[in-house]
Structures are given as C-alpha cells and as structure tokens.
Amino acid sequence: MVKGKRKALTNPVVVSLMAVACCALWGSAFPGIKAGYQLFQIAAGDAKAQILFAGFRFFLAGILTLLIGSAAGKNVLKPRKDSWKRILTLSAFQTILQYVLFYIGLAHASGVKSSVIEGSGVFVTILVSCLVFRQERLTVRKIIGCALGFAGVVLVNTGGAGWNFSMSFLGEGFVFLSTTAAAVSSVLIKDYSQKDNPVMLSGYQFLCGGLFLMALGFFCGGRITHVTGKGLLILGYLAFLSAAAYSLWSILLKYNPVSRVAIWGFTNPVFGVVFSMIFLKETKQVQGLQLLLALLLVCLGIYTVNRPAGPDVSTEK
C-alpha cells in the first residue's frame, strides 16, 4: 500500500498535475487578497490590518486542513509531544516570518519589484536544499532551469510598469528575507514529513502562525471594522486555498526531490497575472504576447529541471 502510494506520488504526470493545481490556487490568491482588502476596507498601506487579516486567514486554514485531513484519513490528526518543536519551527518560517517580513517590505517597495523578488524564491529553495541541507545535488541543469523560469517571472511582472534599480533594506530587503523564509520552510517540510504526517504539520503550523499574526496585528493597532458576507466568502476561499495548496505541496515534497517540486513555483506569478486580468480586469499591465513568452520561459525552466536524468554536471567539487 505504502509502495503504491509512493509510486503514484512520484509519477511525473501526477506530480505535474498536483503542482499545477497548487500553483493555480496560490496564483488565485493575488486577486483574492486584493478583493478581500477592498471588501473589508483595508487600506493598501495599512500593514497592521493586513497582518491581522492574514492571521484570520491562516488560523481558519489550519482548522480546515485538520478537519479535511482527519476526515480523509478517518482519524483525528494529533501531534506527538516531540512534534511540537517541528510544528513551531515550521510555523515560524512558513507563516510568521514569511508574512510579517512580506507585509513590512511591501509597504516600502513596489508591487512589481516584490513580485520579481518573490519569483527568486524557487532558486533560493533549491540552493538551500542543495547547499545547506544537502538533500540533493546542485547541477548545471537545475541552475539553467531556474534561470529560465526566473526570466519568465521578470518578464510577466515588468510589462508596462516603471522599473528602476533603487533598493532599500526595509523594502526589497525584507521582501527577499520573506522569500528566503518561505524557501527554508519548503526544505523543512521535506525533512520533517519523514517523521510526521505532512498534513498534520501543515494544519498545526497554520493554527500557530495564524494565532501569532492575529495577536501581532491586533496589539500593534490593526483593526477590521467593515465586515460583509462577500468579504467573509473571500476570506473563506483564501483559507481554503492555503489549506489545500500547502497540504498537497507538503505531500509532494515528502515523496519527491525539492527541486522537482519547487520549480513549479515559477508558475505562481503567471497564474496571478492571468487571474488578475480575468477577475480584476487588470489588462494594462502585461500584453498577450509578453504573457505567452513568459509562460514559455517558465515551461522551459520546468522541463529543464524535470527532464529525464542523463549526463549532468554537478557544481560541487
């Protein structure tokens, strides 16, 4: 049974379909969050209210993850005593550090730069996996694949928008640190899921992280006073996509090399742009040809990393 499950979850077609589903869900978060801010009347620069909003989202995501995971496994997902250290460490990187740093950074950096820097997260994830945790070898093929995918992310995020190279530590620096925190969390879930159920880890890290973000946002002065039915529906959807996407992603990381899964992350911003064009009518930011070229580069990057193994060159001496 276990061997059959492992074989299914390492099948290239299954991995591709699950990874695309995760990235499509995460991509839909871009317009979803914007719509949520509008419906809850949260100002674009109100980082404290945004952190509070994120706390509600992730706390609810934790509840949904544990309910769905328990129902699917016909057994209540409960952590062991020795699991809490892993849960809290994972929550610190995946939810707390990633989102606190991101919201502070976003308040001091442009959305375009933030999106491009976030796109570098795939490369950072693979570097951390290969060079820090030594979970796999860093090869020229992986570097080329990341470069192609990142080029697609840059292309899809810089069309029709002004770009300059001014940087600040509180702005772009914090966004990059947020991306690094997310990269570390992917590598940690790969390691921790060998000892614990990845869905259980996802659920409890969301609960802990969500509680922390709610407390931080509230005690720093963040308030959400305008609540509507539509706003609650958006909040519920954002919680669901986090629960579903991160749980599936964690399962993929458990059974596959980090690079094979992480490389699909380059499709996140592409899905984000497409969904923003569809649901928010943001059609001026990127042209159709530019979007197709970006998608082609991302696909080439994914293929380069995942193509059948052959003679390759490791960067390690």
N, C-alpha and C positions, 0 to 999 in steps of 0.2 A: 504493500500500500504506500509506504513512505517512498520507496524507489520509484513507483509510478507517478507520485506527486512531484518528486524532484525532476523526473524526466519531462513531465508536462510543463513545468515552470521554467525549464531551461531550453525548451523548444524555441527556436528563433522566431517563429510565427507568433506563438503565444506571448513571448516577451515583447515583441513589437506591438501587438495589439493592446496589451495591458499598459505598456509605457505610453503609447499614443493616447489612450483613454485618460491616464493620469495627467499628461501634459495638456490635453484639451480641457480637462476640469480646472487645472491651475490657470490656464490661459483665460478661461471664462471669469476668473476671479478679478482680473483687471477692470472690466466694465462693471462687474458686480459690486466691487468696492466703491467705485465712483458713484454708482446708482445708490448704494447704501448711504454714502455721505450726503447726497442730495436729499434723500427721503428722511434721514434723521437730522438734517440741517447742521451737519458738522462742517465747519469751515476748512478750506484746503490747508491752511497753516496752523490749525488747532491740533498740534501733535498730542496733547494730553487727552483730548476727547477721542482721538483716533486710536490711541493705545487702549483706552477704556473699551472702545468698540471692538478692537481686536481681542481683548480679554473675554468679552461676552462670546465672540465667535468661537474662540478656541476651547473655552470651557464647554460650550454646547457641542463642539466637535468631539471632545473627549467622551461626553455622555453617549453620543450617537455611535462612536466607534466601539465602545464597550457593549452597548445594547446589541448592535448588529453582530459583533464578533461572538458574543455569548450565545445569541440565537443561532448563528450559523454553526457554531461548534457544539451546540446543545450542552453547554457547560459554562458556568459563570467564570469570566476571566478575572482571576485574582492574582496579584503579585506575591511571590515568596518574600521572606524577610530580606534575603540577600539581593532581591531585585530592585529594591528602592534606590540604592546608590546609582544603579544604571539608569533608572527612570529619571531621577533628579538631574543627573549629568546630561542625559539626552534632552530633557526639557530646557535646561539652561542654554544649550546651544541651538536647538531646533526652534523653540518658541520664544524664550525670553530675550536672549542676546540678539537673535536674528531680527526680531521685530522692533525692539527698543532702539537698537542702532539704526535700523532702516528708517523709522519714522523721524528720528532726530536728524539723520543725514538728509532725508528727502526734504525737510524743511529748509535746508541750506544748500541744496543742489537742484539742478533742473531735472525734470522728469525724464528727458532724453538721456542725459548722462547716467542717471540712476539705472535706467533700463539696460544700457550698454554695459555698465559695470556689473549689474546682476547677471548678464549673459556670460560674464567671465567665470561665473560660479562653477560651470561644468569643468572648465580647465583646472580650477582650484581643487575641486573634488577629486579629480583623477591624480593630480600632483600629490595631494595629501595621502590618498590611498596608496600610491606607489612609493613615495619618498619618505613619508613619515611613519605610516602604519605597516609598510612593506606587505600589503595584501596581494599585490601583483606587480609585474614588471612594467616600467615606463619604456615604451618603444617609440621609434620614429613614426610609425603608423598612427599611434594614438595622438601624438603631437600634431601631425598633419590634419587628422580628423578634427581635432579641437580648433585648430586654426581656421579651417574651412567653415565650421559651424559658427564660430565667433564672428567671422566676416559677414555671415548671413544676419546675425543679430545686429551688428553695427549698421548694415545696410537698411534693415527694416525699421531701425529706430532713428535714423538721421535724415530721412527724406523730408524735404520741405521745412525743416526746422533749423534754426540757427545753431551753429556748433562752434565753440571756442575751447581753448585748452586751459582755461583758468581752473584751478582746483583749490579746495580747502580741506583741511583735516576733518573739521566738524561736518562738512557736507559730503563730498565724494569719498573722503577717508572713512567716514562712518558707514557709508553705503557699502564700501568694499569690505570692511570688517564684518558687516552683516552678512555679506555673501560668503565670507570665509567661515563664519559660524554655521551657516547652512551646509557648507561643504563638509565641515567636520562632523555634523550630525548625520550625514549620509554614510560616512565611513564608520561612525559609531554604531549605527543601526545594523550595519553589515556584521560588525563584531558581536554586538550584544544579542542579536537574533539567533546566534548559535547556542545561547544559554537560555533565552526566554522567548515566548511567543511574540512575534513582531507586532501583531495586532494589539495584544495586551500592552506592550511597551508604548505603542502609538497612543492608545486611549488614555493611559495614566499620565504620559508626558504632556498631552494636551490639557488634561484637567489641572495639573500642577502649574503649567505655564499660563493657562487662562486665568486661574485664580491670582497669580502674581501680577499679571498685566492689569487685571481689573483693579486690584489694590493700588498698584502704582499710578494708574491713570486717575483714580478717584482721589487719592491723597495728594496728588500733585495739582488738583483743581479741575480735572476733566469732568464734564457733565454732559449727559444726553437727556434733553428735556422734551424733545419733539419725537413722539413715537406714533407710528401709523401701522395699519395692517400690512400695507405693501412693504414697509420697512422691515417688519418682522419676518415677512416671507423671504426677503433678500437675505436677511441675517441667517435664517434657517438654511437657505441654499448655500451660503458661504460656509456655514458649519458643515453641511453635508459634503461639499466638495473637498474640504480639508480632510474630513474623516475618511472618505472613500479613497481619495488620491494618495494620501500619505500611507494608509494601510496597505494598499496594493503595491506602492513603491517599496515599502519595507519588506514585503514578501518577495518581490523581485530581487532586492538586494541580498536577501538571505540565501538565495539559490544561484546567484549569478555574480560574475566579477563586477566590481563597482563601475569600471569604465564602460562595460557593455550596457549598463542601465543608465548611468549618468549622462551619456552622450545625447540621449533623447531629450534632455532638458533644454537643448537649444531650440526645440520647437515651442517652448512656453511663450516667449515673446511674439513668435509668429502667430500662434493662436490668439494671443492677447490683442494684437493689431486687427486680426480678422474679425474677432468678436466685437471689438470696439467699433469697427466700421459698420457691422451689421446692426448692433443694438444701440450704439450711441451716435451713429451717423457721422463718425469722425473720418470723413473721406479725404480730407485735405492733407493729412499727414504723410501719406505714402501712396505712390502711384501703383497701378496694377502690375506693370512690367517690373517695377522695383521689388514688389512683393513676391513675384514669381522667381526672380533671380535670387532673392534672399532664401526662399524655400528650397531652391535648387542647391545652393551652397550648404544649407543645413542638412539636406538629404545626402549630399556627397560626403559631408563630415561623418554622418551616422554610418553610412556604408563603409567608409574607410576604416573606422574603428571596429565594425562588426563583420567585415568580410572574412571568409574562411581563412583560417590561420595558414601561413606559409612562411618562407624565409623572411625574417624580420630582423631589425637591428635594435638592440637594447641600448639605452643611453647610459646604462650602468657600466662601470669599469670593473 
